[in-house]
Amino acid sequence: MRRYYLFFLAFIAGVCMTASAQVNVSVTMTDNTSQSHTIGQSGGIYFNNGTMTVRSGMTSNDEVSYTTSNIRSMVFSEMTAINRTMSVSQIRLFPNPTNGVFTVNGIGDEQQSMTIYNMLGKIVKSQPCSNGTHIDISEQPKGVYIVRIGNQTIKIVKQ
């Protein structure tokens, strides 16, 4: 079984952690309910078969699992009061969910770099984009993708 650790999400979200840092993550679901977790040195976030598991400590008793397609946003904050956010922001991707082609809006006047990651952390597309850019991921399988534009990260679902 492959496990993908918090370090992947921390990289995507722009969070820089030391091995002894504690990280707080707030998970907001598509129904607007949310739950917060403190992840210690022995914990992490793992992805497997469409499920994200947050493990606070070393044992499975410290775990909570979520279906990735039901996650609206995740907000990471280091316990040192440095906040980093992974959530929908002023940049909009629509339609979301998409059948493969979506439009980027809310970037501003300057062109930004855009990278799309699958849930395994693999880059599936990288290109510059600006307001109104149409992005085509129709060659990718159905699933959840992480789109990084500049320093912002947005989830998009391909149906």
For each residue, the residues with C-beta under 8 A, 3 or more apart:
1: 48
2: 48 120
3: 44 46 47 48
4: 8 45 46 47 119 120 121
5: 8 44 45 46
6: 9 10 17 23 39 43 44 45
7: 10 11 17
8: 4 5 11 12 121
9: 6 12 13 15 45 74 76 86
10: 6 7 13 15 16 17 23 76
11: 7 8 14 15
12: 8 9 86 117 121 146 148 153
13: 9 10 74 76 84 85 86 153
14: 11 84 151 153
15: 9 10 11 23 76 78 84
16: 10
17: 6 7 10 21 23 78
18: 21
19: 41
20: 41
21: 17 18 41 78 79 80
22: 38 39 40 41 78 79
23: 6 10 15 17 38 39 76 77 78 79
24: 36 37 38 39 76 77 78 79
25: 36 37 39 45 54 74 75 76 77
26: 34 35 36 37 74 75 77
27: 34 35 36 37 54 66 71 73 74
28: 32 33 34 71 72 73 74 75 87
29: 32 33 34 66 70 71 72
30: 70 71 72
31: 70
32: 28 29 72
33: 28 29
34: 26 27 28 29
35: 26 27 64
36: 24 25 26 27
37: 24 25 26 27 54 56 64
38: 22 23 24 56 79
39: 6 22 23 24 25 43 44 45 54 55 56
40: 22 43 56 57
41: 19 20 21 22
42: 57 58
43: 6 39 40 54 55 56 57 58 62
44: 3 5 6 39 55
45: 4 5 6 9 25 39 52 53 54 55
46: 3 4 5 52 53 55
47: 3 4 51 52 53 68 119 120
48: 1 2 3 51 53
49:
50: 67 68 69 143
51: 47 48 65 66 67 68
52: 45 46 47 65 66 67 68 71
53: 45 46 47 48 63 64 65 66
54: 25 27 37 39 43 45 63 64 65 66
55: 39 43 44 45 46 58 60 62 63
56: 37 38 39 40 43 62 63
57: 40 42 43 62
58: 42 43 55 62
59: 62
60: 55 63
61:
62: 43 55 56 57 58 59
63: 53 54 55 56 60
64: 35 37 53 54
65: 51 52 53 54
66: 27 29 51 52 53 54 70 71
67: 50 51 52 70 71
68: 47 50 51 52 71 119 144
69: 50 144 157
70: 29 30 31 66 67
71: 27 28 29 30 52 66 67 68 74 144 155
72: 28 29 30 32 87 88 155
73: 27 28 85 86 87 88 155
74: 9 13 25 26 27 28 71 86 87
75: 25 26 28 83 85 86 87
76: 9 10 13 15 23 24 25 83 84 85 86
77: 23 24 25 26 81 82 83 84
78: 15 17 21 22 23 24 81 82 83 84
79: 21 22 23 24 38
80: 21
81: 77 78
82: 77 78
83: 75 76 77 78
84: 13 14 15 76 77 78
85: 13 73 75 76 89
86: 9 12 13 73 74 75 76 153
87: 28 72 73 74 75 153 154
88: 72 73 92 154 155
89: 85 106 152 154
90: 106 152
91: 104 105 106 107 149 152 154
92: 88 104 105 106
93: 96 98 102 103 104 105 135 147 154 156
94: 102 103 105
95: 98 99 102
96: 93 102 156 157
97: 156 157 158 159
98: 93 95 101 102 137 156 157 158 159
99: 95 138 158 159
100: 136 137 138 139 140 158
101: 98 134 135 136 137 138
102: 93 94 95 96 98 134 135 137 156
103: 93 94 132 133 134 135
104: 91 92 93 107 114 129 130 131 132 133 135 149
105: 91 92 93 94 131 132
106: 89 90 91 92 131
107: 91 104 110 111 112 129 130 131 149 150
108: 131
109:
110: 107 130
111: 107 128 129 130
112: 107 128 129 130 149 150
113: 126 127 128 129 149 150
114: 104 125 126 127 128 129 133 135 147 148 149
115: 123 125 126 147 148
116: 123 124 125 126 135 137 145 146 147 148 156
117: 12 121 122 123 124 145 146 147 148
118: 121 122 124 140 143 145 146
119: 4 47 68 143 144 145 146
120: 2 4 47
121: 4 8 12 117 118
122: 117 118
123: 115 116 117 126
124: 116 117 118 137 140 145
125: 114 115 116 135 137 140
126: 113 114 115 116 123
127: 113 114 135
128: 111 112 113 114
129: 104 107 111 112 113 114 133 135 149
130: 104 107 110 111 112 133
131: 104 105 106 107 108
132: 103 104 105
133: 103 104 114 129 130
134: 101 102 103
135: 93 101 102 103 104 114 116 125 127 129
136: 100 101 139
137: 98 100 101 102 116 124 125 140 145 158
138: 99 100 101
139: 100 136
140: 100 118 124 125 137 143 145 158
141: 158
142: 158 159
143: 50 118 119 140 157 158
144: 68 69 71 119 155 156 157 158
145: 116 117 118 119 124 137 140 155 156 157 158
146: 12 116 117 118 119 153 154 155
147: 93 114 115 116 117 153 154 155 156
148: 12 114 115 116 117 152 153
149: 91 104 107 112 113 114 129 152 154
150: 107 112 113
151: 14
152: 89 90 91 148 149
153: 12 13 14 86 87 146 147 148
154: 87 88 89 91 93 146 147 149
155: 71 72 73 88 144 145 146 147
156: 93 96 97 98 102 116 144 145 147
157: 69 96 97 98 143 144 145
158: 97 98 99 100 137 140 141 142 143 144 145
159: 97 98 99 142
